[in-house]
Amino acid sequence: MKKVFSALFIVSILFAGNVTAGERLPLSFTGQFGYALPQGNMFETEAGDNMTRFGLSFDADALWHLQQTNYRLGVGFAINSAILFGADLEGFSNIGLYGLSLYGVRGYYRFFNSRVSPFGTLTLGLSQFSTPEITIGDTVIPSESAFNFGVRPEIGIEFGAFVLSVSYMLPMNYTINDLSGSAGSWQIALGTRISLFNRN
């Protein structure tokens, strides 16, 4: 799945690079980095202790904007990933990194064609939850992954090329071996949107 989305991004960039300066190509690209706050009982022990408390997030998309909506509505592909750091808990000598990713299609709406404007997005697709490698005494529990349908709404504001957003990857249920539970995250991110057309 990662290879498919990487190929789509590369094709979009190559296509954009072949457009002459005088053409108006309604494409935009976003990259954001931020803070991730885990949600769901997959991040808790049976005693209720948090196995992770924070992480880092990355989000990217490639969108085609519709002329019929004065380019305010866009649709395309998106990738969102969060790396959540394992906490130090009594009885565990080492807890690695949790992973939570979403590969999907995104709908985007920008409220104004001006330099400063609020926006909203909704991303739907395949979500992947990965447990960390955990060491308990001399026993090593390897990392494993599970998949489900993913939903991620986002709201934010754009200042020219800069983007500030808050999003919520809805906790979905995942089953790994005998362990079953929900995993999601809040994300606060800062980044940039590069448009290959004039929004004004």
C-alpha positions as CSV (number, residue, x, y, z in Angstrom):
1,M,0.0,0.0,0.0
2,K,2.8,2.4,0.8
3,K,4.4,1.7,-2.6
4,V,1.1,2.4,-4.4
5,F,0.7,5.8,-2.7
6,S,4.3,6.7,-3.2
7,A,4.0,6.0,-6.9
8,L,0.8,8.1,-7.1
9,F,2.6,11.1,-5.5
10,I,5.6,10.7,-7.8
11,V,3.3,10.6,-10.9
12,S,1.5,13.7,-9.7
13,I,4.7,15.6,-9.2
14,L,6.2,14.5,-12.6
15,F,2.9,15.5,-14.3
16,A,3.0,18.9,-12.6
17,G,6.6,19.4,-13.7
18,N,5.7,19.0,-17.4
19,V,3.2,21.8,-17.3
20,T,4.3,25.1,-18.9
21,A,4.3,28.3,-16.8
22,G,1.3,29.7,-18.6
23,E,-1.0,26.8,-17.8
24,R,-3.4,26.7,-14.9
25,L,-3.2,23.3,-13.3
26,P,-5.5,22.9,-10.4
27,L,-3.2,20.8,-8.2
28,S,-2.0,21.4,-4.7
29,F,0.3,19.5,-2.3
30,T,0.5,19.6,1.5
31,G,3.1,18.4,4.0
32,Q,2.5,18.8,7.8
33,F,4.4,17.7,10.9
34,G,3.0,17.8,14.4
35,Y,2.1,16.4,17.8
36,A,0.0,13.2,18.2
37,L,-2.0,12.3,21.3
38,P,-3.0,8.6,21.5
39,Q,-6.6,7.6,22.0
40,G,-8.1,4.1,22.7
41,N,-7.6,1.1,25.0
42,M,-4.9,-0.5,22.8
43,F,-2.5,2.0,24.5
44,E,-3.4,0.8,28.0
45,T,-2.4,-2.1,30.2
46,E,-4.9,-4.3,32.0
47,A,-4.3,-2.2,35.1
48,G,-5.2,1.0,33.2
49,D,-1.7,2.4,32.8
50,N,-0.9,4.4,29.6
51,M,1.7,2.5,27.5
52,T,2.2,5.7,25.4
53,R,1.4,9.3,26.1
54,F,2.6,11.3,23.1
55,G,4.0,11.0,19.6
56,L,4.8,12.7,16.3
57,S,2.6,12.9,13.2
58,F,3.2,13.4,9.5
59,D,0.5,14.1,6.9
60,A,0.8,14.6,3.1
61,D,-1.7,14.9,0.2
62,A,-2.0,15.6,-3.5
63,L,-5.3,17.2,-4.5
64,W,-7.1,18.1,-7.7
65,H,-9.2,21.2,-7.3
66,L,-12.6,21.5,-9.1
67,Q,-13.1,24.5,-11.3
68,Q,-16.8,24.3,-10.9
69,T,-16.4,25.2,-7.2
70,N,-14.0,28.1,-8.0
71,Y,-11.2,25.7,-6.9
72,R,-12.3,25.6,-3.3
73,L,-13.2,21.9,-3.4
74,G,-10.4,19.4,-3.8
75,V,-10.2,15.6,-4.0
76,G,-7.1,13.4,-4.0
77,F,-4.9,11.0,-2.2
78,A,-3.5,11.3,1.3
79,I,-1.1,9.6,3.7
80,N,-1.1,10.2,7.5
81,S,1.2,8.5,10.0
82,A,1.8,8.8,13.7
83,I,4.7,7.4,15.7
84,L,3.8,7.0,19.4
85,F,6.5,6.6,21.9
86,G,6.2,3.8,24.4
87,A,6.3,4.8,28.1
88,D,8.5,3.4,30.9
89,L,6.3,1.1,33.0
90,E,7.2,-1.1,35.9
91,G,7.8,-4.7,34.8
92,F,8.8,-3.7,31.2
93,S,12.5,-3.3,30.5
94,N,11.8,-1.8,27.0
95,I,8.7,-0.6,25.0
96,G,9.3,0.5,21.4
97,L,7.3,2.6,19.0
98,Y,3.6,2.3,18.2
99,G,2.6,3.1,14.6
100,L,-0.8,4.4,13.4
101,S,-1.2,5.1,9.7
102,L,-4.0,5.9,7.2
103,Y,-3.7,5.6,3.4
104,G,-6.8,6.9,1.6
105,V,-8.7,9.4,-0.4
106,R,-9.3,12.9,0.8
107,G,-12.0,15.5,0.3
108,Y,-11.0,19.1,1.0
109,Y,-12.9,22.3,1.2
110,R,-11.5,25.8,1.5
111,F,-14.1,28.4,2.6
112,F,-12.6,31.5,0.9
113,N,-10.3,32.2,-2.0
114,S,-8.2,34.6,0.0
115,R,-4.8,34.6,1.6
116,V,-6.3,33.6,4.9
117,S,-9.0,31.0,5.0
118,P,-10.4,28.2,7.2
119,F,-10.6,24.7,5.6
120,G,-11.8,21.2,6.4
121,T,-10.9,17.8,5.1
122,L,-12.2,14.3,5.5
123,T,-9.9,11.3,4.7
124,L,-11.3,7.7,4.3
125,G,-9.2,4.6,3.6
126,L,-7.1,1.8,5.0
127,S,-5.8,2.2,8.5
128,Q,-2.8,0.3,10.0
129,F,-2.0,-0.1,13.7
130,S,1.4,-1.5,14.6
131,T,2.4,-2.6,18.1
132,P,5.9,-2.0,19.3
133,E,8.6,-4.6,20.1
134,I,8.3,-5.1,23.9
135,T,10.9,-6.7,26.2
136,I,9.6,-8.2,29.5
137,G,12.6,-9.6,31.4
138,D,14.3,-11.9,28.9
139,T,11.2,-12.3,26.7
140,V,10.9,-10.3,23.5
141,I,7.5,-9.8,22.0
142,P,7.9,-8.8,18.3
143,S,6.1,-6.0,16.6
144,E,2.9,-6.9,14.7
145,S,0.3,-5.1,12.6
146,A,-3.5,-5.1,12.0
147,F,-5.7,-3.2,9.6
148,N,-9.2,-1.7,9.5
149,F,-11.2,1.0,7.8
150,G,-9.9,4.5,8.8
151,V,-11.7,7.9,9.2
152,R,-9.9,11.2,9.8
153,P,-11.7,14.5,9.9
154,E,-9.6,17.7,10.0
155,I,-10.2,21.4,10.5
156,G,-7.6,24.2,10.2
157,I,-6.6,27.6,8.8
158,E,-4.3,28.5,5.9
159,F,-2.2,31.7,6.1
160,G,-0.9,32.0,2.5
161,A,1.2,28.9,2.0
162,F,1.2,28.0,5.8
163,V,-1.2,25.5,7.3
164,L,-2.2,25.0,11.0
165,S,-4.7,22.2,11.7
166,V,-6.3,19.9,14.3
167,S,-7.4,16.4,13.3
168,Y,-8.8,13.3,14.9
169,M,-8.1,9.8,13.6
170,L,-11.2,8.0,14.9
171,P,-10.3,5.0,17.2
172,M,-11.0,1.8,15.3
173,N,-10.9,-1.8,16.6
174,Y,-7.9,-3.9,15.8
175,T,-7.2,-7.5,16.7
176,I,-3.6,-8.8,17.1
177,N,-3.3,-12.4,18.4
178,D,-5.5,-12.5,21.5
179,L,-5.4,-8.7,22.0
180,S,-8.3,-6.7,20.8
181,G,-9.1,-3.0,21.3
182,S,-9.3,0.5,19.8
183,A,-6.6,2.9,18.6
184,G,-6.7,6.4,17.3
185,S,-5.2,9.8,17.9
186,W,-5.6,13.6,18.1
187,Q,-3.1,15.5,16.0
188,I,-2.1,19.2,16.0
189,A,0.1,20.0,13.0
190,L,1.9,22.8,11.2
191,G,2.9,22.7,7.5
192,T,2.6,24.1,4.1
193,R,0.3,23.8,1.0
194,I,1.8,24.5,-2.4
195,S,-0.7,25.3,-5.1
196,L,0.1,25.2,-8.8
197,F,-2.7,27.8,-9.5
198,N,-3.8,31.2,-8.3
199,R,-6.4,30.9,-5.6
200,N,-7.5,34.6,-5.7
